[in-house]
């Protein structure tokens, strides 16, 4: 990860669930079986490696019993 999340993630929404996620087979292979995989998005303040702090929309995968995985920044909000 080239950034660190330094605030709570707000405005969390679910984008896709289980078979609606294109990479569901890869997620299950790497992190294990879970009944409910979800792709989610939200807004958070992030700090980049160079020290710059920005508000960004973040996407990640989440599963019951496994937790949040593979955070990525979709775009900078502010």
N, C-alpha and C positions, 0 to 999 in steps of 0.2 A: 504494500500500500504506500503510495507516494504522499499521503496526507494523514492527518490525525483529526478525528472528530472531537471538538472541544466543547460542544454544547449538547443539550438534549435534542433528539430528532423530533420535530413537530410536523403537523399536517400529514401524518402517516396514512397512506392509502395502499390497498392491495391491488396490484395490477393484474396478476394471473395466479391461478391455483392449479396444482398437480399437473394434469396432462395439457393444460393451457400454457405451460412453461416449455419453451422449445428445448431447453437443455436438461430436462428432467432425468433422462437416463444417465447423463454425466454426473449430475448432483447425487443421485442415488449410489452410483459407483464410488465416488470419492468420499462422501460423508455418511452414507448408509441409508437404509430404508427408513422412511418415516411416513406416517399416514397422510400428513398434510404439509406439503411443500408449498410455499407462497413466494411470489416475487412481489416486493414492496418498494415504495418510494416515500421520501419525506424530505424536509428542509432542515439543514443544520449548519452551524458555523464550523468551518474546517481550517486547519493550519497546514500549509504546505511545507515541504522540506526546507525551502528557502526562508521561512518565517512569515510569509504573507498570509494574512487571515481574510477569508471571504465567506460569504453565505452561499451555499450551493444546494442543488437538488441532488440527493443521493439515492441510488438504487441498490438493493441487496436481496439475497435469498434468505428465507427463514423457514425452519421446520420445528415442529414440536419435539422436544427432547434433544435437539441438535443445536438450536440457537441461530443467531444471525451469522451469515457467511458471505464472503465475496462482495464487499462494499465497492462501489464505483461512483464517480461523479459524472452526472449526465450533463449538467451545465451550471455555470456560475449565475446566481440570482442577483446579487448586488455588488 
